[in-house]
Amino acid sequence: MKARSDDLQLLLSVVDCGGFSAAAEALDLQVAKVSRAISRLEKQLNVTLLNRTTRRVELTEEGRRYIAIVRKGLEQLQMAEEELVTGEQTPKGKLRVDAASPFTLHQLVPLVSAFSLAYPEIELELTCHEGYIDLLENRTDLAIRVGKLKDSSLHARHLGDSPLFIVASPDYLASHGTPKTIAELSEHQTLGFVAPKVLNHWPLGVGVDISPSITASNGEIVRQLVLASNGIACLSRFMVGEDIAAGRLVSLLENERIKDHNREPINAVFYKTSAVSRRISVFLDYIQPRLTL
């Protein structure tokens, strides 16, 4: 084998981070060291793997084919080493988990302390993106996604379904009245999402597309807006279940909701060949029965 495994890891980092500088920063290395490693690889293989521009790097066709095989090979090697080292021991190492901020705040954060006590050698790193991210590009091991999944090469584990609720605060209803029918919603301020627009399709009657009076970029902001008596919103129970139970929010139009389309699926997605699959499995096994969806 001509190539060194550490050079191959640097190649993956450059591709995943989108450039030499970004990879160097992520790995806390000098840019020159990263550049030398890639040049050494190309010289050893006698092929150009990356096309460099002033703004970014792009894989050549040869590089694209090569890196797909390299990625799988390094993952298999890491998995083999991990199994040898850990055996039946407690899983250890970093686990990078991404989810939309409302899910992280309401579902994951309350479980972190107990999970860390159960698996003290797993370093949990939580990030939040409101949209779907590329796991490789964002160096993410596991993403939890709310809503219907698109077809992809990712492995998915269904964690459950969260019912949708039409909600408003008691103060808002006291000031503006309580809508009794779908038609009466037009007389009220509605709260919704900037994107994607499908989140403004409420499961009422045959389905109602809302043109929100106020929009926000994530569900937690919408929740805070509705708690502050700014209008009526449609949100998942994993966000507002406790608010309804505590009387901070009131559930509306329950008899009008479409039963078959009144739930949001919650899925965990990750690559099947992930070298951190053991850490992923213990994390999902821990959180799934404790989620309040």
URUR-V180294 format. One record per run of one state. SS is the DSSP state (H for helix, E for strand, L for the rest). FROM is the first residue (numbers start at 1). LEN is the number of residues. If there is no record, write none. Layout:
SS;FROM;LEN + SS;FROM;LEN
This chain:
L;1;4 + H;5;13 + L;18;2 + H;20;8 + L;28;3 + H;31;15 + L;46;4 + E;50;3 + L;53;4 + E;57;3 + L;60;1 + H;61;26 + L;87;6 + E;93;7 + L;100;1 + H;101;18 + L;119;3 + E;122;7 + L;129;13 + E;142;5 + L;147;8 + E;155;14 + L;169;1 + H;170;7 + L;177;6 + H;183;5 + L;188;2 + E;190;4 + L;194;3 + H;197;4 + E;201;2 + L;203;1 + E;204;1 + L;205;3 + E;208;2 + L;210;4 + E;214;3 + L;217;2 + H;219;9 + L;228;4 + E;232;5 + H;237;10 + L;247;3 + E;250;3 + L;253;1 + H;254;3 + E;257;1 + L;258;1 + H;259;3 + L;262;1 + E;263;8 + L;271;6 + H;277;12 + L;289;5
